[in-house]
Amino acid sequence: MQPRNSRLNSSALRGAVDLAAVKAAGEAAQKAEQARAERARQAAAADSAGAAPAQSAHQLVIDVTEDTFETEVVQRSTEVPVVIDFWAEWCGPCKQLSPILEDLAEEYAGRFVLAKIDVDANQLLSQQFGIQGIPAVMAVVAGQLVPLFQGAESAANIRKILDQLILVAEQRFGVAGGAAVPGEAEAAAPQRPEDPALSAAHDALDSGDLGGAIRAYQNVLIEQPGNTEAKLGLAQAELLKRIEGLDLQAVRAAAAADPKDVEAQLKAADLDLVGGHVEDAFGRLVTTVGRTAGEDRDAARLRLLELFEVIGVEDPRVVAARTALARVLF
């Protein structure tokens, strides 16, 4: 299991899934609010002094290199979603897509920032992101990597993707873009006090008291059935509880030896997810649903839905897996 405060950085862009997303989301929301308040304060101070605001606060399209990635992408992503356009001068589809992305950055007026990375000039970043073809578009929100799409797309389709990204950034991480303007300091949102019951659940999960964390998250959901953070925390705690004491090699061997052993496939999928192999976990369960019936099929389907909650139902990998599940069910 990764540390609870793990973050994307320039030297580890493709790590395992962060099962600490509950606390990470809370920390990101707090940082985002602080950053917006500070940005508004600086803008108000600059206005009162008659000085021009810092250009970087309003720059919607930026060229990023390996040297500036940490500052311009990772750090900036705590304040605003950063959409990354991987391109090259020789790439014809890139020349079609890049102007669309740049126009949309202006249209969305600061709700996201577009970072352009030339893959030829920044080969290390390209390798770290696992770029196999361009154009490729990804995003970073609160230090977390979010794959978006590869290849050319229409402006209409990209708007739908961006709207979903912005919604996820706001709801799960408290990251909302928008350039500060003079006078915004007074209107800056105050920091949200954390629910004591939710905080206690997080603390139990942090300390490894998985049973206590499960009960605490369940108690929050009794009072607040729609609490997304508690749902995510409960799904994570239950997952970690299920894999306690499992032998990775033994589980994988059992799953490989008998693809029809549903219990072995469920355990293997849990371990796949914890190890960061999200698509493998989803694919294993979708396949299991497709080859089983009755109670076995229901068990595999329900486990897949539980793992969707761990990752977050808006994640593009979950959206793709839901489509694959629908195909085998219907």
Disulfide bonds with the S-S distance in Angstrom:
Cys91-Cys94 2.37
